[in-house]
C-alpha cells in the first residue's frame, strides 16, 4: 500500500476512534509531547496503561472470585457494586470487554503508525474538530 493511502487510512481510523469515544483530547495532548527524539512516546505511555489495567482487572477478578469477597481489597471505584457478587462479576466482565475493545483499537492505531514510519512517512496530525 502506498504511503499516502496509509496516512489517509490512519487519519480515518483515528477519526473513528474519536467518534466512538475511545480517544479524546488527552490523546492529542500526548501526541503533542511526542517528537523525533522519542517517536514511540504515545505507544509507550499507552502500553504502560495496558500493563497497569491488565494487572488491575486480574486483581479484581481474583478478589471477586473468592467465596467470601473482601470488598476492602476491591478497588474503591467498584464499591457501588457490592449488592451481589454475580452483579459484580457481570459489571467486571463489561469493564473487561470495553477495556479489550479499547486496547485492540489502540494497538491497531499504533501498528498503522509504525507502517507509515517504516515506509518513510510522517504521522499526520489530527485535529479535535472533525
N, C-alpha and C positions, 0 to 999 in steps of 0.2 A: 504494500500500500504506500502511496506517495506521502511525503511529509505534510503537505498542505491538507490532504484529506485526514491524516491522523490528528492534526491540530484541530480541524473542524469537528471531528468525532469527539475529541476530548472536551472541547467547548460545549458541544451539545450534551454530552453526558454529564458534565459538571453542572450545566444549567438544570438538567432534570433532577439532579441531587438537591439543588437549591429549592426547586419547585416542590419536591417531595418532603422537604423539611429535614433532610439528612444533613445538609450543610447549611451554615448560616454565616453571619458576618464575622464570627470568630475565626472561621476557616480562612476568610480573606485576610484577616489580620495576621494569621500565621503565615500565609503566603507572602505577605509584605516583609516578614522577618527573614525570609529565605533569600539567599543571594548566591553568587558564583562560588564564594568560599565555602558554603555549606549547602549544596544543591539538594540534599536529601533531608533538610531540616524538617519539613512538614511531615514527610512519611515517617521520620524517626519519632517525632512527637506523637503521632497517631499510633505508631507501633507500641510506644510506652503505654498509651491509653488502653490499647488492646490487651497488653500483658496484665495491667492492673485490673481491668474489667474481667478478664478470664479468671483471675485469682479470686476476685470478689464474688463472682457468680458461682464459682466452685465452692467457696466457703459458705455462701448462703445455702446452696444445695445440700451440703453436708450437714449444716445446722438444722435445716428443715427436715432432713431425712431421719433424724433421731426420733426414737419412740416418744421421748419426752423432750419437747423443744424448749430450749433455754433462750427465751426471747431477749434476754440481756446481752446475749452474744450475737444476736442477729442485728444487722445494720440498722441504726436508728431510723433510717428513711423508710423502712418497711414495718415500723411498729403499728401502723394502721391496719395491717393485715392479720392481726392477732386473732381475729374471730374464729378461724378454724385452720387447721394445718392443711386441709385439702384446698381451701381457698388460697392459702399462701403458696402452695405448690402451683396452682393454676396461674397465679399472678407472676410467680417466678418464671414459669415457662413462657409467658407472654413477654416478659422482660428479656429473657434469653433470645427469643425469636427476633425481637426488634434489634437487639444488640448484634446478632449474627447477620441480620439483613444489612445493618449499617456497616459492619466490618467487611462483608463481602463487597458492598458497593464501593467503599473507600479503597479496598485492595485493587479492585478493577481500575479505579481512577488512577492510582499510583502506577499500575502496570502500563496504562496508556501513556502517562507522562514519561516513564522510562523508555518506552518505544520511541517516542518523539526525540528525546535526548540522544538515544543510541543512533538515531538516524541523522544526527547533527542539527536538529532543530531546537527551538526555544519553546518553552511552555507559554502559550498565550495567556495574557492576563484576563481575569474575569471581572466583571463589574456587578455591583449589587443589583441594580435595576435592570430587569430583563424587558 
